[in-house]
Amino acid sequence: MKLKRGTVVLVGVALLLGAGVLMGESQQRRQPASQVQAGRGAIFRFAETDVATVTVERDGEVLVFEGDGAGNWQMIEPENRVAEPGAVAFLLSRLITDSPLQRVTMAADQLADFGLDQPLGQVTVVLQDGTEYVLILGGRDFSGNANYAIVDPGETWPPASPTGEYEVLVVTRDVANGINRPLEEWKMPVEGEGETSPGASSDNDPALGDPALENLPLAEPSLEIEIPADRPGSDGATEADPAEPNPPNGEGN
């Protein structure tokens, strides 16, 4: 009986050890590889000079920009005007130079947890050769200092019937700031826009009057005081009235 009892104990210990090993291996298999790997490398790999169009969608607003490959950008939606190149360059720089902070795996039923059931925005970049890159911006992560994002989902987003798992990136707030930039900051400022030329309206303003005519009212009262009616003459005699001429010499006797 002692031998049997010892055998049972050894078998039990072996089973416990085996169960522990199996549980450890199972957890390693379940742990997504993306959580083990660091989020190295840029979000996308392309050159800014190769970009043909950039489309930004956020909160029902769509902005479309066309590039010439030399750093100049033209806004074609919602207005047709020169775009602020710095705004477009900032967003593209975040996409091709910033690395994700982390890569995590999202189950099909977790879209709402990541804020990807109702995305905050979307960026679509099309290169000159037609290659397309898409980033869909989700909600903030648990720290509040970053956002979740999914890239190149390969299907209309959000999917009507999500299945399987999705790789989700944790991106810096700069990506969100680049997408949510106010509309006016996407436009190139126009010099003199909304301003009037100095003095443009003063020449035709009747309230200001003609400077050449301003002295005329002062000339009229001066005529009344230059030649008074009874001014004494130089010899003390009163000047003769032009209406009563003096009689000729010798007359009047």
Buried (B, 14 or more C-beta within 10 A) or exposed (E): EEEEEEEEEEEEEEEEEEEEEEEEEEEEEEEEEBEEEEBEEBBBEBEBEBBBBBBBBBEEEEBBBBBEEEEEBBBBEEEEEEBBBEBBBBBBBBBBEBBBBBBBBBEEEBBEEBBBBEBBBBBBBBBEEEEEBBBBBBBBBEEEEBBBBBBEBEEEBBBEEBEEEBBBBBBBEBBBEBBEBEEEEBBBEEEEEEEEEEEEEEEEEEEEEEEEEEEEEEEEEEEEEEEEEEEEEEEEEEEEEEEEEEEEEEEEE
